[in-house]
Amino acid sequence: MKEKHIYIILVIVVMLMLEGPFILMANKIESMIFGLPFLLFWVLLWWLIATILFLVAFLRNWGNNNP
């Protein structure tokens, strides 16, 4: 049960970083990473983290059919 709560908290943090006011920290014009504007890099990075988190959570916890 404790592991499930950790996944829920991590999902909330990732969604806040993607959609919350924290995205304003990444809204910089002159910063470039790998040829991408920093805002686009920020969104892609957190999207990748969310995808990996959902995969790990599904394989370890949410994918079990046992209640």
C-alpha positions in Angstrom: 0.0 0.0 0.0 2.9 2.4 0.8 4.4 1.9 -2.7 1.1 2.9 -4.3 1.0 6.2 -2.4 4.5 6.9 -3.6 3.5 6.5 -7.2 0.5 8.7 -6.7 2.6 11.4 -5.2 5.2 11.2 -8.0 2.4 11.4 -10.6 1.1 14.5 -9.0 4.5 16.1 -8.9 5.2 15.3 -12.6 1.8 16.7 -13.6 2.5 19.9 -11.6 5.8 20.3 -13.4 4.1 19.8 -16.8 0.9 21.8 -16.3 1.4 23.9 -13.2 2.9 27.3 -12.6 6.4 25.8 -12.5 6.5 25.8 -16.3 7.0 29.6 -16.1 10.5 28.9 -14.7 11.3 27.2 -18.0 10.0 30.0 -20.2 13.3 31.4 -21.3 14.1 32.6 -24.8 17.8 32.6 -25.0 18.5 29.2 -23.4 19.0 26.3 -25.8 19.6 22.7 -25.0 20.2 20.2 -27.8 19.1 22.9 -30.3 15.7 23.2 -28.6 14.3 26.2 -26.8 14.4 25.5 -23.1 10.6 25.5 -22.7 10.3 22.7 -25.3 13.1 20.8 -23.7 11.3 21.2 -20.3 8.1 19.8 -21.6 9.7 16.9 -23.4 11.9 16.0 -20.4 8.9 15.9 -18.0 6.8 14.0 -20.6 9.6 11.4 -20.8 9.8 11.2 -17.0 6.0 10.7 -16.8 6.0 8.0 -19.4 8.8 6.1 -17.6 6.9 6.6 -14.2 3.7 5.2 -15.6 5.4 2.2 -17.1 7.2 1.4 -13.9 4.1 1.9 -11.8 2.0 -0.3 -14.1 4.5 -3.1 -14.2 5.2 -3.0 -10.4 1.8 -2.1 -8.9 -1.1 -1.1 -11.0 -0.8 -4.0 -13.5 -1.8 -6.6 -10.9 -5.3 -8.0 -11.3 -5.3 -9.1 -7.6 -7.2 -6.7 -5.4 
